[in-house]
Amino acid sequence: MADRFSLEGKTALVTGGSRGLGRAMALAFAEAGADVAVVSRKRDACEDVARQIEALGRRAVAYPCHVGRWDEIGPMAEAVWDALGRIDVLVNNAGMSPLYPSLGAVSEDAFDKVIGVNFKGPFRLTALVGERMAAGEGGSVVNISSTAAVSAAPYALPYAGAKAALNALTMGFAAAFSPNVRVNSIIVGPFATDVAEHWADPPDHDHPGWTKAGLRVGRPDEIVGLALYLASDASSFTNGAMIRIDGGPVRARREPSEAGRP
């Protein structure tokens, strides 16, 4: 059974791979046997994760790239192919959702940045990588979407729209590149990543997986099992799927007497 989830001999490219869910997936892929390209805007952050991957005995590439910028994506993908020889797994994880005081206060520049990182970038990168996968030995594309796409809130409407568009890309690319390239979405709920520090109810670092007010949230490592499934041959007949990982419809609050429990 473990062999089905192995990524031995595979190469993965993870955008937004220097922190949060991206970092957790990049390290998990390396532990499963993959060489990994870590892509995000900051070179130093990419290199830090790359060193951790190399410490696991795998090859790593650290490549700074703003995936919202169309002209940076092609050179980045080519550099990864040149360095690692192939791309078997692509994870479109990079995302952004800046805060705004009101809907009327959202600027065109902020709107375009959200659409660029969450939608335009994944489109361009999946088109380039997916076509090359389909012409070769196949592969897997994993899009990191959000529950905001299916339950939009006023405080994150541009983000919600971009993630809904990403879900549409998942279905379209799954049809375009099947059968030997699988394209699936993970629809994530609230996870205790760096972004969560700006929540009104931030994570409780003394009790990982909970907020200060006692609401259950995801730990970054809790995305790993599903990500490995979709990246590996274990998901050989899963294509065009959108799988929620959000703790369910009710994320229970802790009672005061349970404050120390996981």
C-alpha positions in Angstrom: 0.0 0.0 0.0 2.8 2.5 0.9 4.2 2.1 -2.7 1.0 3.6 -4.1 1.7 6.8 -2.3 5.4 6.8 -3.2 6.9 9.7 -5.3 10.2 8.0 -5.8 11.8 9.1 -9.0 9.3 11.9 -9.4 9.7 15.7 -9.5 7.3 18.2 -8.0 6.9 21.9 -8.5 5.1 23.7 -5.6 4.2 27.4 -5.9 3.9 29.3 -2.7 6.2 26.6 -1.4 8.2 28.5 1.1 5.6 28.7 3.9 2.3 27.4 5.2 0.5 24.7 3.2 3.1 24.9 0.4 6.0 24.2 2.7 4.2 21.3 4.3 3.5 19.7 0.9 6.9 20.3 -0.5 8.6 18.6 2.5 6.1 15.8 2.5 6.7 15.2 -1.2 10.5 15.0 -0.5 9.9 12.5 2.3 7.9 10.4 -0.2 10.9 10.4 -2.6 10.4 13.4 -4.9 12.8 16.0 -5.9 11.1 19.4 -5.4 11.2 22.8 -6.9 10.2 25.4 -4.3 8.7 28.6 -5.9 7.6 31.8 -4.2 8.4 35.5 -4.4 11.3 35.6 -1.9 14.5 33.8 -2.8 15.8 33.5 0.8 12.5 31.8 1.9 12.7 29.4 -1.1 16.3 28.5 -0.4 15.6 27.8 3.3 13.0 25.2 2.3 15.3 23.8 -0.4 18.0 23.2 2.2 15.5 21.3 4.3 14.6 19.1 1.3 18.2 18.5 0.5 18.7 17.4 4.1 16.1 14.7 3.4 18.4 13.4 0.6 16.4 14.8 -2.3 17.4 17.4 -5.0 15.8 20.8 -4.6 15.5 23.9 -6.7 14.7 27.3 -5.2 13.3 29.7 -7.7 11.9 33.2 -6.9 8.9 34.0 -9.1 5.8 36.2 -8.9 3.2 33.8 -10.4 0.8 36.7 -11.0 3.2 38.0 -13.7 2.6 36.1 -17.0 6.1 36.7 -18.3 7.8 35.2 -15.3 6.1 31.9 -15.5 7.5 30.4 -18.6 11.2 31.1 -17.7 10.5 29.6 -14.2 9.0 26.4 -15.6 11.9 26.1 -18.1 14.5 26.6 -15.4 12.9 23.8 -13.3 12.9 21.4 -16.3 16.5 22.3 -17.0 17.5 21.7 -13.4 15.5 18.6 -12.5 14.8 17.1 -16.0 11.0 16.7 -15.6 7.9 17.9 -13.8 5.6 15.1 -12.7 3.6 17.0 -10.1 2.5 20.6 -10.2 0.9 22.2 -7.1 -0.7 25.6 -7.7 -0.7 26.7 -4.1 0.4 30.4 -4.3 -2.5 32.7 -3.2 -3.3 36.0 -1.7 -6.3 37.8 -0.2 -5.5 41.3 1.1 -7.8 42.9 3.6 -9.9 45.9 2.7 -12.1 48.2 4.7 -15.1 48.0 2.4 -16.1 46.6 -1.0 -16.1 50.1 -2.5 -12.5 50.6 -1.2 -11.1 47.7 -3.3 -8.8 49.3 -5.8 -8.3 48.0 -9.4 -4.7 47.3 -8.6 -5.5 45.2 -5.6 -8.3 43.4 -7.6 -5.9 42.6 -10.5 -3.2 41.3 -8.1 -5.7 38.9 -6.5 -6.9 37.6 -9.8 -3.3 37.4 -11.1 -1.9 35.2 -8.3 -5.0 33.1 -7.7 -6.3 32.6 -11.3 -4.1 34.0 -14.1 -0.9 32.4 -12.8 -2.4 28.9 -12.3 -3.9 29.1 -15.8 -0.6 29.9 -17.5 1.5 27.5 -15.5 -0.9 24.6 -15.9 -1.2 25.3 -19.6 2.5 25.1 -20.1 3.3 22.3 -17.7 0.1 20.3 -18.5 0.7 20.3 -22.2 4.3 19.0 -21.7 3.1 16.4 -19.2 0.4 15.2 -21.7 2.9 14.9 -24.5 5.3 12.9 -22.3 4.7 10.5 -19.4 1.7 12.2 -17.8 1.5 13.7 -14.4 -0.7 15.3 -11.8 -1.8 18.9 -11.2 -3.2 19.8 -7.8 -4.9 23.2 -7.4 -5.3 24.6 -3.9 -8.7 26.2 -3.8 -10.8 27.5 -0.9 -14.2 27.1 0.7 -14.6 30.8 -0.1 -15.2 29.7 -3.7 -18.4 27.9 -2.7 -19.4 30.1 0.2 -18.3 33.6 -0.6 -18.1 36.2 2.2 -18.2 40.0 1.7 -14.7 40.4 3.2 -13.0 38.3 0.5 -15.0 38.6 -2.7 -12.2 39.1 -5.2 -10.4 36.1 -3.7 -13.6 34.0 -3.7 -14.2 34.8 -7.3 -10.6 33.9 -8.3 -10.8 30.6 -6.4 -14.2 29.8 -8.1 -12.5 30.4 -11.4 -9.7 28.1 -10.3 -12.3 25.4 -9.7 -13.5 25.9 -13.3 -9.9 25.6 -14.5 -9.7 22.3 -12.7 -12.6 20.8 -14.6 -11.5 22.3 -18.0 -7.8 21.2 -17.7 -8.9 17.8 -16.5 -10.8 17.3 -19.7 -8.1 18.9 -21.9 -5.2 16.8 -20.7 -6.9 13.4 -19.8 -6.3 10.6 -19.5 -2.7 10.6 -18.6 -2.7 14.0 -16.7 -4.9 14.3 -13.7 -6.1 17.7 -12.6 -7.8 18.0 -9.2 -8.6 20.7 -6.5 -8.2 20.6 -2.8 -10.8 23.0 -1.4 -9.3 24.1 1.9 -11.0 25.7 4.9 -9.3 27.6 7.7 -5.7 26.5 8.3 -3.3 27.9 10.9 -0.7 29.3 8.5 1.0 32.7 8.5 -2.0 34.4 7.0 -4.1 33.3 9.9 -2.1 35.6 12.2 -4.3 38.4 10.8 -7.6 36.7 11.6 -9.9 38.4 14.2 -9.6 35.1 16.1 -5.9 34.0 15.5 -4.3 30.6 16.1 -3.5 29.5 19.6 0.2 28.5 19.3 0.1 26.8 22.7 -2.6 24.5 21.3 -1.9 23.8 17.6 -5.0 23.3 15.6 -7.1 25.7 17.6 -7.8 29.4 17.6 -7.6 31.7 20.7 -11.3 31.4 21.1 -11.2 27.6 20.9 -12.4 27.0 17.3 -10.9 24.0 15.5 -8.7 24.9 12.5 -6.4 22.8 10.4 -2.7 22.4 11.0 -0.6 22.7 7.9 0.5 19.0 8.1 -3.2 18.0 7.9 -3.2 18.7 4.2 -0.4 16.3 3.5 -2.3 13.0 3.3 -4.7 14.3 0.6 -1.9 16.1 -1.3 0.1 12.8 -1.4 -2.9 10.9 -2.6 -3.5 13.3 -5.5 0.1 13.6 -6.4 0.8 9.9 -6.4 -0.4 6.9 -8.4 -2.9 6.2 -5.6 -5.2 8.7 -7.3 -4.8 7.1 -10.8 -8.6 7.2 -11.4 -9.3 10.6 -9.7 -9.6 13.4 -12.2 -11.5 16.7 -12.2 -12.4 16.2 -8.5 -12.8 19.0 -5.9 -12.2 17.6 -2.5 -13.0 19.6 0.6 -10.6 19.5 3.6 -12.1 22.0 6.1 -12.9 20.1 9.3 -16.5 19.5 8.3 -19.6 21.6 8.6 -19.1 22.1 12.4 -15.6 22.7 13.8 -16.3 22.2 17.5 -15.2 24.7 20.1 -13.3 23.5 23.1 -14.9 23.6 26.5 -12.8 25.4 29.1 -11.9 22.1 30.8 -10.6 20.8 27.5 -8.2 23.6 26.8 -5.1 21.4 26.8 -6.5 18.6 24.6 -5.5 18.2 21.0 
